[in-house]
């Protein structure tokens, strides 16, 4: 694992149904990114996801809905910059909830680091098709610059990354790769995730040999 509950491969999914498809394959870290859901569905999806991940020894990261995550006992939340500005970070800290924070610029990185996160995410690294982004692709050089700034704090790279690009992303300085478009739009998402898991196992074994 990289950092606290963070694996080198980190899929992002839109609902608990996708967790049920992917977590049993051997995924070790996964983010639930619900969008525009009513309150009762948010709580139900987070609760179901927590139960599933507990059964499979998988780290669940809840995107955005920090209040519901806190009340349901989640221990890891991912926040964008707008959500971070509104979040009760002291309450999350008091409950020992870990934070992942999205960054796209130097200013956002400074804001994220002030919240003492468990990891910092940088994206989009490459152009991504699934989500409209106001930010231009960051590229590998920005990964190296971010890693130089944050040191031993885990860096998650996200956006347009494929298994073919993954080794280069890690070589640039990323510790973990968050993925959605590559498997979500694949003809066989489970097969693509298995390919990612085989890659992650190879990376973990390589790191173990260096330790």
PyMOL commands that set and color helices and strands:
alter all, ss='L'
color gray80, all
select helices_A, chain A and resi 16-25+39-55+66-72+81-86+89-94+106-114+139-150+163-172+181-184+189-210
alter helices_A, ss='H'
color red, helices_A
select strands_A, chain A and resi 9-13+29-32+59-63+76-79+98-103+119-123+154-158+176-179
alter strands_A, ss='S'
color yellow, strands_A
deselect
rebuild
show_as cartoon
